[in-house]
Amino acid sequence: MKFLLKLLINLGLSGYLAQQLARPNGFFGSRFIGRMMNKGNAELEQLALQSAEIQTTNHVLEIGFGNGQLLKQLCDLITTGKVYGADISPDLIHQVNKRLSSSIESNKLELHLSEVSRLPFPDNSFNTIITNNTIYFWPTPDQDAQELLRILKPNGKLIIGFRTADDMKNYPFVTENLHIFQNHFTTQGVEELLVQAGFSNVSFKGVKSDLAISHVAICTKK
Ligand SMILES: C[S@@+](CC[C@H](N)C(=O)[O-])C[C@H]1O[C@@H](n2cnc3c(N)ncnc32)[C@H](O)[C@@H]1O
């Protein structure tokens, strides 16, 4: 996988790679990019999952689920609750629909083609929302954070996994394509975003993953 990454960069395709990370599409996007993200983001995903402290009865939403690796783990954890996924990539929805078809058929998992800014869920729907490596692509971060607050239940938990602007510098294809990775945050910036949106009890954890430290922001809705 690292070889493929280097090859794409050497071929001058770093813009294509960045575009695929923002919205994977086609066979290459849904298969190879998904697998690449799984490897690079495994530690972050585990930290996000531990921080979420999921109960078997919870209703949990993941936004920007890539090829569905975390959704699969959530489906294994939940018994009487339910797992939801929302993503803007039709090709990923198609792929994960196939991969996790048994959970979809048993009504444990529901997938939605939708944008973080306009999520098709009523107010106060979820005990937990997890979103990893999507904050860079949110179209309107202030409003999007408020949209997450709207659909979280009181006392519900939001987990945002991300790399800071400084850590992003370790990924040359990111710095060369800043227009695609449009939002760059420090942990303080993420804290301000969440507090201004109305979240409480914001805290952070970090883990060394791939080329950089990954962070999770953990916060609750009063
Ligand atoms: C870099 S990938 C991260 C995938 C996975 N969460 C991980 O950390 O490995 C970004 C994911 O977010 C989705 N995405 C990007 N912008 C989005 C938006 N505005 N609303 C919802 N999903 C979005 C992409 O389609 C993709 O699945």
The ligand as an ORCA input file, in Angstrom:
! r2SCAN-3c Opt
* xyz 0 1
  C     -10.390     10.741      4.569
  S     -11.828      9.738      4.498
  C     -11.889      9.074      6.169
  C     -12.486      7.691      6.225
  C     -12.478      7.035      7.616
  N     -13.336      7.736      8.522
  C     -11.061      6.979      8.141
  O     -10.708      7.763      9.051
  O     -10.270      6.139      7.656
  C     -13.128     10.922      4.484
  C     -14.512     10.296      4.448
  O     -15.495     11.310      4.679
  C     -16.418     11.354      3.613
  N     -16.791     12.782      3.489
  C     -16.025     13.788      3.007
  N     -16.679     14.964      3.077
  C     -17.898     14.691      3.647
  C     -19.022     15.491      3.972
  N     -19.015     16.809      3.719
  N     -20.117     14.897      4.511
  C     -20.116     13.553      4.756
  N     -19.073     12.740      4.464
  C     -17.974     13.298      3.923
  C     -15.668     10.762      2.413
  O     -16.526     10.268      1.414
  C     -14.851      9.665      3.098
  O     -15.590      8.496      3.328
*
